[in-house]
Amino acid sequence: MDSAHGIVDTVESRSCIEGAMTLPTPNAEEHPPLGNSAILNNRQTVESYERCARDYALATASQASSAATTPLHLFLQELAPGCDVLEIGSGPGWDADFLEEHGAVVRRTDITQSFLTFQHEREKAAERLDVITDELGGPYDSVVALYVLQHIDRSLVDAILRKVADALRSTGIFLVALREGAGELRECGADGGVYHITLWPLAEFKRRLEAVGLRTEWVVRSTDNEGDWMTWLAKKHL
């Protein structure tokens, strides 16, 4: 790790505070219009994951033992045993499994019903949460969103980051991984699915975090066959 900049470069194949925690409630007044192209892009991505969820789960089943766990190990160093974690976009639940094995209490959520069904079949509690339109509940010691925000249109991300900041306790931490770069992509899967990808320059995403009161502690940068990734750990500061 670069002690001056908190940045780690890798290459890979892909203190708790007591307090009451509330469940999320819909906030219809703040919902973007459903005809918004930014929303529709995300919905197309969700529909694509609905079709490939099981194949995705099998393909990523070894993730917890791969080099991709480096940020999770660093993240765990910031958590006390028993800390409550909201996971946005749990997918098949492999990362939640890893965190729970190391003492975290994870609230698993996803917008994709096929992933929720997969986790229920594994006897894991997971619930539907749309990070664009739903409130996140809380307060939590941490929020985790790994490989999720790259599927959200750039115009919607500031509002999501504000939700994350509001959902954290005063010393809460945010772990987030997303694609690094500039511009937008539409990627087509082998099954015909279409995935909207938003790329983020490092400096720009850092500014977005700081604007909602999340201070960067470190960034792990990595590369796989899909491209360049950034995994951030940011702490809430008032």
C-alpha positions in Angstrom: 0.0 0.0 0.0 1.2 3.5 -0.8 1.2 5.2 2.5 0.9 8.6 1.0 -2.1 7.9 -1.2 -3.7 4.8 0.3 -3.6 3.0 -3.1 -2.8 -0.7 -3.7 -2.3 -2.0 -7.2 -3.0 -5.7 -7.9 -3.7 -8.0 -10.8 -6.4 -10.7 -10.4 -8.8 -12.8 -12.4 -11.7 -11.4 -11.0 -15.4 -0.2 16.6 -19.2 -1.1 16.6 -21.5 1.5 18.1 -24.8 0.4 19.8 -27.9 1.8 18.4 -31.4 0.9 17.0 -31.6 -0.1 13.4 -34.7 0.6 11.3 -35.8 -1.2 8.2 -36.0 0.7 4.9 -39.2 2.4 3.9 -40.2 3.4 0.4 -39.9 7.1 -0.4 -42.1 7.7 -3.4 -41.5 11.4 -3.5 -37.8 10.9 -4.3 -38.3 8.2 -6.9 -37.0 9.0 -10.4 -39.6 8.7 -13.1 -39.8 5.1 -14.4 -39.5 6.3 -18.0 -36.1 7.8 -17.3 -33.5 6.2 -19.6 -31.1 5.9 -16.7 -33.6 3.7 -14.9 -34.4 1.7 -18.0 -30.7 1.0 -18.5 -30.5 -0.4 -15.0 -33.6 -2.5 -15.4 -32.2 -4.0 -18.6 -29.1 -5.0 -16.7 -31.2 -6.5 -13.9 -33.3 -8.5 -16.4 -30.0 -9.8 -17.9 -28.9 -11.0 -14.5 -32.2 -12.7 -13.9 -31.4 -15.0 -16.8 -27.9 -15.8 -15.9 -27.9 -15.7 -12.1 -27.2 -19.5 -11.6 -24.4 -19.6 -14.2 -23.0 -16.5 -12.5 -23.2 -18.1 -9.1 -21.4 -21.2 -10.3 -18.7 -19.2 -12.1 -17.9 -17.1 -9.0 -18.3 -19.8 -6.3 -14.5 -19.9 -5.7 -14.3 -16.1 -5.3 -13.9 -16.2 -1.5 -10.6 -18.1 -1.9 -9.2 -16.0 -4.7 -7.0 -12.9 -4.8 -10.2 -10.8 -5.1 -10.6 -11.2 -1.3 -7.7 -8.9 -0.6 -10.0 -5.8 -0.1 -12.3 -7.9 2.1 -9.4 -8.9 4.3 -8.4 -5.2 4.6 -12.0 -4.3 5.3 -12.3 -6.8 8.1 -9.4 -5.1 9.8 -11.7 -2.1 10.2 -14.6 -4.1 11.7 -15.1 -5.3 15.3 -16.8 -8.7 15.7 -20.6 -8.5 15.5 -20.7 -5.3 13.5 -23.8 -5.0 11.3 -23.2 -4.7 7.6 -25.7 -3.9 4.9 -24.7 -5.6 1.6 -26.2 -4.0 -1.5 -26.2 -6.4 -4.5 -25.4 -9.7 -2.6 -25.7 -11.8 -5.8 -25.2 -15.4 -4.9 -24.0 -14.4 -1.4 -20.4 -15.6 -1.5 -19.0 -12.3 0.0 -21.6 -12.3 2.7 -20.6 -15.9 3.6 -17.0 -14.7 3.9 -17.9 -11.8 6.1 -20.2 -13.8 8.3 -17.5 -16.5 8.8 -15.3 -13.7 10.1 -17.8 -12.4 12.6 -19.9 -9.8 10.8 -23.7 -9.7 10.9 -24.8 -9.2 7.3 -28.1 -8.0 5.9 -28.1 -9.5 2.4 -30.0 -7.7 -0.3 -30.4 -7.7 -4.0 -32.8 -6.4 -6.7 -32.5 -9.6 -8.8 -35.1 -12.2 -7.8 -33.1 -15.1 -9.2 -30.2 -14.3 -6.9 -32.6 -14.0 -3.9 -34.0 -17.4 -4.8 -30.6 -18.9 -5.1 -29.7 -17.7 -1.6 -33.0 -18.9 -0.2 -32.2 -22.3 -1.6 -28.9 -22.1 0.3 -31.0 -21.3 3.4 -29.7 -17.8 3.6 -31.9 -14.9 4.5 -31.8 -12.3 1.7 -34.3 -9.6 0.8 -35.2 -7.5 -2.2 -33.8 -4.0 -2.2 -33.6 -1.5 -5.1 -30.8 0.9 -4.3 -32.2 3.4 -6.7 -35.7 3.7 -5.3 -35.7 2.2 -1.8 -34.4 3.6 1.4 -31.6 1.7 3.0 -32.6 1.7 6.7 -30.0 1.7 9.3 -27.9 2.9 11.0 -25.3 0.3 10.1 -21.6 0.0 11.0 -20.9 -0.6 7.4 -22.4 -0.7 3.9 -20.9 -2.9 1.2 -21.5 -2.6 -2.5 -19.2 -4.8 -4.5 -19.4 -4.8 -8.3 -22.8 -3.1 -8.2 -22.5 0.7 -8.8 -20.9 0.2 -12.3 -24.4 -0.8 -13.4 -26.0 2.5 -12.2 -26.2 5.5 -14.5 -23.8 8.3 -13.5 -26.7 10.7 -13.0 -28.1 8.5 -10.2 -25.0 7.7 -8.2 -24.8 10.9 -6.1 -28.3 10.2 -4.7 -27.2 6.6 -3.9 -24.0 7.8 -2.2 -26.1 10.2 -0.1 -28.3 7.3 1.0 -25.3 5.3 2.0 -23.8 8.1 4.0 -27.2 8.6 5.8 -27.5 4.9 6.5 -24.1 4.8 8.3 -23.4 5.4 11.9 -21.2 8.4 12.7 -18.0 6.3 12.4 -19.4 3.9 9.7 -17.4 2.6 6.8 -18.3 2.1 3.1 -16.7 -0.6 1.0 -17.4 -0.2 -2.8 -16.0 -1.8 -5.9 -16.6 -0.5 -9.4 -15.1 -0.2 -12.9 -12.3 2.4 -13.5 -12.2 4.4 -16.7 -14.1 7.1 -18.6 -17.5 7.0 -20.3 -20.1 4.3 -20.6 -20.3 0.8 -22.1 -23.0 -1.6 -23.1 -21.7 -5.2 -22.8 -23.4 -8.2 -24.2 -23.2 -11.6 -22.5 -23.1 -15.0 -24.2 -26.7 -15.5 -23.2 -27.8 -12.4 -25.0 -28.0 -10.2 -21.9 -27.2 -6.5 -22.1 -25.3 -4.9 -19.2 -24.9 -1.1 -18.8 -21.5 -0.2 -17.4 -20.5 3.2 -16.1 -16.8 3.8 -15.9 -15.4 6.1 -13.2 -12.1 8.1 -13.1 -10.5 7.7 -9.7 -10.4 11.4 -8.9 -14.0 12.0 -9.9 -15.4 9.2 -7.8 -13.3 10.4 -4.8 -14.9 13.8 -5.2 -18.4 12.2 -5.2 -17.6 10.4 -2.0 -16.3 13.5 -0.3 -19.3 15.5 -1.3 -21.5 13.3 0.9 -19.1 13.2 3.8 -17.2 9.9 3.0 -13.4 10.2 3.4 -11.3 7.8 1.4 -9.0 5.6 3.6 -7.6 3.4 0.8 -8.2 2.2 -2.8 -7.2 -1.2 -4.2 -6.9 -1.1 -7.9 -7.0 -4.4 -9.9 -7.3 -5.7 -13.4 -9.1 -8.8 -14.8 -10.5 -9.9 -18.1 -13.4 -7.4 -17.8 -11.1 -4.4 -17.3 -9.8 -2.2 -14.5 -11.5 -2.1 -11.1 -11.3 0.1 -8.0 -12.2 -1.1 -4.5 -12.6 1.8 -2.0 -12.9 2.0 1.7 -14.3 5.3 2.9 -15.2 6.4 6.4 -18.0 8.7 7.3 -17.0 12.0 8.8 -19.2 14.8 10.0 
